Amino acid sequence: PMPEVLGDVYAAQNAMRQQVSKATTVICMASVLHTIATGNMTPTYRVTADGTVRPVHFYCVDISEFAVNKLSDRGSLLAKSIVTNAQDFVVNVYKGVHEKE
């Protein structure tokens, strides 16, 4: 595997948990297995340093309805599904947040 790839599944899960525990928004694109794994370990809320409770927003982007529905079937009810091509999604997000020159 590439140097940044964790070959040990338990080390990989711990690394993913460490990242999602700090996240306020998670966007999973075009990988059903990784999306389901991330959805299963992402908390629905986060408590900030000042004690404020904030929701964790979770979006699943895939061209297949099966992929985006699979996450909600597994119990991740707060996940928002976006059925579209991942490339189109990224281009539209870029256009929406990039300042026009």
Summary of the structure (lengths in Angstrom):
residues: 101
radius of gyration: 15.2
end to end distance: 40.0
largest distance: 45.4
contacts: 234
relative contact order: 0.15
helix: 43%
strand: 21%
